[in-house]
């Protein structure tokens, strides 16, 4: 039996592990799931005869090295900052490795050693990054091969709640790491290029500069700019493209309401609040507003941010209970972002019967024989349940498929890499179709950068 070591048994690993277990008999695999919490690993294995759960603390060198040494290939589903030690072990014991995380500078620095040993270190092979890379490069390569010149590339992805489970005013629930949602967009201005002009959106303006997207039968959404779109010029070979923009998808109206938290300072993660454990939600909200011996917290907030009482934003704030004077924060020495996350988790955590949804859209503008044309590409995936969510499927299945193809020698170009070559994206995208992860394409008139509507 060939041993596949999966380090990390979090929620996004469910579809990945199921895929490998389903293939284990025909492919002669033993799936070893390693986690700090043995219960999490056992739950993922579900007593499958070709599965094995082990306890593994990634910081315990001896047990980590033993697990890597005994495997034929290693998958790390740990947070990105923990991959490096696993990667070094993989080089030492000559094992290929797969992760869904962005390639860090430290990981890239291992490339020479990885190539010298003929290993494949496949990264960025989840959803975003991952399916976005593969689906985009498939069409970009096709356009180029036809002798056309790329003029525009835009790409958008969103992890949302499925329509049948969309029952709050924000049209949103947490389908991935809540902390990443709360601090999204911080750490520098969003950078992109539109019609040959460099554009920058600072964090405090980010949620008021949204583009409306029409995803046809999937509905209308809004998109806000990701932090750095410009790095994809070199990754995708789009140095001459006039427009390059990547964004995050939300339902229309989300960003305008979220901007309230940004302007108040509730998303700040750079300092802690004294006596936070004894604060009520109302105290927390009031702490960002000016003192008044007479005006209520509600009135102060509405006046400060100029929110009318009949504005839907006001209803959204009330729905979150941020003025509740009995609920306690409980968290000690918490940052504003941590407190906001706790408040939101009260309301936005998926219930057992809820389903999530992934939506993705690409726009490709190009010139062919002196004629400007455009292709739009769309994807939607709905989760099955709380175990096999849309997020788990779209993150885990590409990881699992890539792992098996590396193990079988179908993907063999060595090095620290991401899935942008035909050798990688063609077979993986084809197999993903069997699991309902498919793209629909349509040809539309080329309008350049011309969103239907851009907020303030």
MIDRENVO-400902 format. One line per field, with one value per residue (C-alpha): residue number from 1; residue in three letters; x, y, z. Coordinates in steps of 0.001 Angstrom, whole numbers, plus 500000, padded with zeros to 6 digits. Last residue first. Layout:
<pts>
seq [NUM,...] .
type [ala,...] .
X [X,...] .
Y [Y,...] .
Z [Z,...] .
</pts>
This chain:
<pts>
seq [456,455,454,453,452,451,450,449,448,447,446,445,444,443,442,441,440,439,438,437,436,435,434,433,432,431,430,429,428,427,426,425,424,423,422,421,420,419,418,417,416,415,414,413,412,411,410,409,408,407,406,405,404,403,402,401,400,399,398,397,396,395,394,393,392,391,390,389,388,387,386,385,384,383,382,381,380,379,378,377,376,375,374,373,372,371,370,369,368,367,366,365,364,363,362,361,360,359,358,357,356,355,354,353,352,351,350,349,348,347,346,345,344,343,342,341,340,339,338,337,336,335,334,333,332,331,330,329,328,327,326,325,324,323,322,321,320,319,318,317,316,315,314,313,312,311,310,309,308,307,306,305,304,303,302,301,300,299,298,297,296,295,294,293,292,291,290,289,288,287,286,285,284,283,282,281,280,279,278,277,276,275,274,273,272,271,270,269,268,267,266,265,264,263,262,261,260,259,258,257,256,255,254,253,252,251,250,249,248,247,246,245,244,243,242,241,240,239,238,237,236,235,234,233,232,231,230,229,228,227,226,225,224,223,222,221,220,219,218,217,216,215,214,213,212,211,210,209,208,207,206,205,204,203,202,201,200,199,198,197,196,195,194,193,192,191,190,189,188,187,186,185,184,183,182,181,180,179,178,177,176,175,174,173,172,171,170,169,168,167,166,165,164,163,162,161,160,159,158,157,156,155,154,153,152,151,150,149,148,147,146,145,144,143,142,141,140,139,138,137,136,135,134,133,132,131,130,129,128,127,126,125,124,123,122,121,120,119,118,117,116,115,114,113,112,111,110,109,108,107,106,105,104,103,102,101,100,99,98,97,96,95,94,93,92,91,90,89,88,87,86,85,84,83,82,81,80,79,78,77,76,75,74,73,72,71,70,69,68,67,66,65,64,63,62,61,60,59,58,57,56,55,54,53,52,51,50,49,48,47,46,45,44,43,42,41,40,39,38,37,36,35,34,33,32,31,30,29,28,27,26,25,24,23,22,21,20,19,18,17,16,15,14,13,12,11,10,9,8,7,6,5,4,3,2,1] .
type [unk,unk,unk,unk,unk,unk,unk,unk,unk,unk,unk,unk,unk,unk,unk,unk,unk,unk,unk,unk,unk,unk,unk,unk,unk,unk,unk,unk,unk,unk,unk,unk,unk,unk,unk,unk,unk,unk,unk,unk,unk,unk,unk,unk,unk,unk,unk,unk,unk,unk,unk,unk,unk,unk,unk,unk,unk,unk,unk,unk,unk,unk,unk,unk,unk,unk,unk,unk,unk,unk,unk,unk,unk,unk,unk,unk,unk,unk,unk,unk,unk,unk,unk,unk,unk,unk,unk,unk,unk,unk,unk,unk,unk,unk,unk,unk,unk,unk,unk,unk,unk,unk,unk,unk,unk,unk,unk,unk,unk,unk,unk,unk,unk,unk,unk,unk,unk,unk,unk,unk,unk,unk,unk,unk,unk,unk,unk,unk,unk,unk,unk,unk,unk,unk,unk,unk,unk,unk,unk,unk,unk,unk,unk,unk,unk,unk,unk,unk,unk,unk,unk,unk,unk,unk,unk,unk,unk,unk,unk,unk,unk,unk,unk,unk,unk,unk,unk,unk,unk,unk,unk,unk,unk,unk,unk,unk,unk,unk,unk,unk,unk,unk,unk,unk,unk,unk,unk,unk,unk,unk,unk,unk,unk,unk,unk,unk,unk,unk,unk,unk,unk,unk,unk,unk,unk,unk,unk,unk,unk,unk,unk,unk,unk,unk,unk,unk,unk,unk,unk,unk,unk,unk,unk,unk,unk,unk,unk,unk,unk,unk,unk,unk,unk,unk,unk,unk,unk,unk,unk,unk,unk,unk,unk,unk,unk,unk,unk,unk,unk,unk,unk,unk,unk,unk,unk,unk,unk,unk,unk,unk,unk,unk,unk,unk,unk,unk,unk,unk,unk,unk,unk,unk,unk,unk,unk,unk,unk,unk,unk,unk,unk,unk,unk,unk,unk,unk,unk,unk,unk,unk,unk,unk,unk,unk,unk,unk,unk,unk,unk,unk,unk,unk,unk,unk,unk,unk,unk,unk,unk,unk,unk,unk,unk,unk,unk,unk,unk,unk,unk,unk,unk,unk,unk,unk,unk,unk,unk,unk,unk,unk,unk,unk,unk,unk,unk,unk,unk,unk,unk,unk,unk,unk,unk,unk,unk,unk,unk,unk,unk,unk,unk,unk,unk,unk,unk,unk,unk,unk,unk,unk,unk,unk,unk,unk,unk,unk,unk,unk,unk,unk,unk,unk,unk,unk,unk,unk,unk,unk,unk,unk,unk,unk,unk,unk,unk,unk,unk,unk,unk,unk,unk,unk,unk,unk,unk,unk,unk,unk,unk,unk,unk,unk,unk,unk,unk,unk,unk,unk,unk,unk,unk,unk,unk,unk,unk,unk,unk,unk,unk,unk,unk,unk,unk,unk,unk,unk,unk,unk,unk,unk,unk,unk,unk,unk,unk,unk,unk,unk,unk,unk,unk,unk,unk,unk,unk,unk,unk,unk,unk,unk,unk,unk,unk,unk,unk,unk] .
X [480876,479644,480556,477872,477597,481363,483098,486759,486977,483610,484094,480772,479966,480990,479765,481481,480120,482587,482347,482833,480077,482255,482905,483835,486707,488293,488651,489924,492610,493695,494084,495462,498656,500398,498775,500819,499416,499067,501545,505175,508101,510011,509848,507805,506158,502392,501173,503741,501155,501985,501850,498447,497191,498263,496845,493441,493464,494464,491944,489253,490016,489546,486490,484884,485597,484298,481158,480616,481001,480715,478027,475890,475990,477586,476527,479052,478806,481168,481193,483392,483085,484731,485394,486206,488038,488495,491782,492353,491822,491990,491292,489133,488893,486467,486497,483744,483605,480796,481057,477968,477242,474474,472573,470851,473366,473423,476177,477704,476669,474674,476678,479799,479372,479699,482771,484410,483738,485505,488526,488687,488540,491505,490911,492660,490276,487341,484031,482350,479260,475648,473477,473490,472789,473604,475678,472797,473677,470120,470257,473237,471453,468330,470456,472056,468561,468170,464925,466742,469033,472748,474979,478018,478388,474686,473581,476259,475409,471681,472177,474551,471920,472381,472252,475578,477483,480928,482111,481792,484225,483752,479982,480077,482061,479854,476780,478288,478817,482274,483564,485999,487254,488769,491312,490988,493893,495796,496615,493608,491397,488097,485981,487525,484227,484896,485694,482676,480340,482038,480482,477088,478270,480152,477169,474768,474893,475889,479637,482398,486101,488216,490993,491788,494093,493310,495689,497534,501175,502753,500097,502357,500010,502411,504155,500983,499471,501538,499482,496256,497446,494967,491752,489263,485605,482942,479154,476639,473806,472282,473440,471476,473588,476576,475968,478717,478419,481746,482549,484503,482873,484315,487898,487909,489402,491697,493359,492338,495102,494906,497584,496352,496631,492878,492593,495540,495428,496563,494497,496194,498151,497878,494112,491778,490183,490546,487016,486737,490103,489052,485892,487871,485557,481806,480821,477322,476100,472947,473426,469693,469630,468000,470233,470046,468134,470265,473538,475721,478811,482462,483241,485631,486340,488759,489385,491664,491789,493728,495045,496351,495043,497082,494772,497340,497084,493324,493662,496456,494356,491342,493145,495146,491996,490443,493712,494586,491041,490791,493871,494317,491437,489979,492785,495986,498094,501095,502572,506023,507059,510370,513233,515868,517688,514339,513337,516763,516639,513050,513533,513636,510091,508881,510584,509224,505744,503809,500105,498428,496540,499425,501002,504349,506734,508885,512682,513342,515308,513262,509992,511388,512149,508599,507091,509120,507946,504243,503390,502923,500427,497885,497969,496437,499820,499674,502639,503644,505060,504836,507097,509660,506961,505456,508883,509894,506776,507185,510785,510248,507327,506257,503791,501945,500747,498229,497428,494347,494555,492420,492340,489716,487515,486511,485186,488616,487583,486118,489265,491451,489302,489190,492999,493347,496853,496123,497474,495367,497134,495442,496604,496495,496328,494922,491784,491201,492220,490208,487198,489613,491462,488259,486910,490139,489998,486253,486713,489977,488421,486848,490168,492028,495621,498585,497489,500077,499460,500963,501250,500000] .
Y [556058,552648,551410,550303,548067,547737,548968,548076,547282,546983,543782,542344,539011,535392,532984,530276,527952,526468,523133,521767,519143,516327,514705,518176,518180,515376,517561,520511,518277,516701,520082,522128,520247,519305,522361,524626,527113,524921,526523,525528,524573,522271,519108,518467,515120,515348,512014,510174,508190,509933,513315,512427,511228,514407,516665,514980,515326,519002,519804,518010,519731,523435,523265,520438,521820,525265,523792,521979,518265,518180,520810,519571,519070,522412,524402,525098,527930,528693,531368,532320,535530,535759,539076,540281,543144,542760,543587,539912,538886,541354,540145,540680,537808,538061,535450,534608,532424,531497,529174,528321,527195,525010,525384,522488,522368,526129,528185,530732,534252,535450,534678,534470,538156,539212,537006,538384,541943,541167,539702,542670,545154,543364,541237,541561,538970,537633,537553,540011,540057,540011,542168,545650,544556,547424,545279,542811,541788,542371,545948,546630,545182,547224,550368,549440,549063,552843,553839,555323,557306,556628,559716,557885,560020,560841,557219,556092,558787,558038,554329,554902,557152,560909,562652,562656,562380,560872,560362,556927,554020,552754,552846,549783,547811,548967,547828,544394,544244,544741,542676,540578,543687,545119,547009,546747,545321,546873,546188,544116,546949,545707,547701,551033,552923,553543,549875,548636,550959,549872,546460,547999,549391,546144,543859,545795,543461,539914,539451,538537,539183,540811,540514,543218,543371,545834,546927,543598,543898,542019,539288,536237,534583,534705,537862,539925,538145,540234,543287,542107,542961,543437,542138,544662,544556,542703,542991,540342,539773,536348,532775,532597,535378,536200,539932,541642,545099,546705,547998,551035,551871,548863,549696,553341,552926,550201,552411,551834,552097,552284,552070,553232,551082,550666,549583,548346,546931,547586,547307,549444,547949,545597,545281,544043,541234,541551,540390,537828,536265,535953,534107,531279,529820,529649,532402,533645,536343,537777,540716,540861,537244,534160,532910,529140,528320,530821,529170,531163,532717,532041,534445,534568,537207,537420,540178,539944,542523,543150,539700,539454,536744,534199,531247,529801,532995,532658,528989,529747,532453,530101,527269,529763,531211,527853,526645,529736,530258,526556,527036,530162,530645,527123,524786,524105,527079,524797,521750,520724,518135,516382,515618,515870,518760,520416,520434,521680,524528,525409,525723,529536,529459,528038,530816,533481,532045,530151,530695,527791,524747,522408,519354,517662,515279,513119,512910,512225,515445,517408,516292,517148,520673,520985,519883,522553,525124,524373,525881,529510,528399,527053,523247,521248,519744,516820,514432,511709,508192,508319,506632,509444,512089,510372,509783,513400,514704,512316,513441,517141,517811,521182,519631,518007,514690,512212,509457,508349,505498,504927,501961,500061,503133,503671,507191,508448,512105,511548,509709,512676,515140,512847,512527,516262,517370,515963,513323,511502,508493,507366,503935,503617,500738,502835,500729,500275,503773,505721,506289,506914,509529,511328,511181,512721,515687,516161,516466,518461,521945,521343,520721,517418,518626,516656,514238,511489,509317,505840,503471,500000] .
Z [495492,494215,490731,488285,485262,485209,482042,481827,478157,476442,474455,473328,475009,474402,477041,479059,481727,484182,485994,489488,489531,490866,487477,486204,488705,486657,483571,485593,487122,483824,482052,484952,485759,482522,480984,483248,485778,488880,491311,491770,493955,491625,489567,486394,487174,487025,485628,487766,489738,493028,491292,489797,493176,494934,492222,492528,496328,496332,493577,495637,498936,498230,495958,497899,501380,500364,498803,502093,502560,506342,506948,504060,500285,499415,496342,493558,491011,488143,485440,482449,480454,477030,475311,471793,470118,466352,464599,463719,467347,470210,473739,476833,479306,482243,485009,487500,490597,492986,495974,498017,501567,502943,506202,508020,510876,511246,509647,512011,511036,514046,517176,515000,514214,517848,518339,515183,516330,519593,517811,515430,518321,519915,522989,526340,527795,525765,527711,525267,527488,526321,528601,527022,523436,521055,518658,518387,514814,513541,514809,512566,509531,510244,510337,507036,505581,505998,507723,510756,508478,508808,508883,510290,513423,513676,513449,515905,518437,518202,518803,521717,523313,523553,526953,528788,525491,524989,521430,519832,519455,523029,522530,520274,522848,525701,523755,523181,526930,528325,531241,529188,527380,530575,528473,524705,522734,519837,516160,515092,513851,512383,514876,513884,513514,509820,509161,511094,509162,505903,506429,505569,502243,501564,502058,499831,496835,497790,498129,495670,496259,493559,491029,488490,485491,482712,479942,479554,478505,481429,481319,481671,484171,487137,485868,485562,488548,490961,489954,491593,495081,497942,496411,495041,496032,494097,494110,493146,490707,490174,489510,486263,484757,486959,486689,488658,490256,491126,494589,495733,499086,500915,500001,501060,504562,503225,500613,496981,494379,490596,487895,484495,481351,480912,484532,486614,490140,493695,496918,499559,502420,505368,505696,502972,504960,508754,509632,506831,507626,511265,510291,508602,505957,505217,507633,506841,504460,502926,505346,506112,507265,505769,502967,503557,500347,498405,499482,501903,500392,499567,496743,493819,491161,488230,485703,482684,479917,476722,475771,472192,469871,467897,468502,470918,472936,473443,474421,476878,478550,478639,480449,482481,484061,484968,486495,488483,489838,490703,492848,494935,495443,495359,496357,494403,495519,496105,494367,495615,493029,493733,491369,494105,492427,491663,495348,496428,493924,494838,498606,498442,497054,500375,502343,500024,500613,497944,498595,500375,499077,499844,498152,498850,497092,499342,499253,502974,503579,501029,502631,506062,504857,503516,506845,508612,506080,506063,509473,508356,505706,508214,508095,505270,504409,501988,501956,499490,499868,503655,506242,506286,506705,509759,511343,510702,512423,515380,515975,515342,517658,516266,513806,516699,515361,516731,514255,512327,509814,506752,504425,506452,506732,510375,509701,508565,508945,512407,513468,512461,514393,517431,517405,518039,517064,513635,511286,508701,507203,503991,502852,499110,496640,493785,493277,497000,498106,495551,497835,500720,498660,497664,501230,502563,500189,500678,504459,504538,504481,507888,509653,509722,509382,508035,505311,504768,501705,502068,499119,500000] .
</pts>
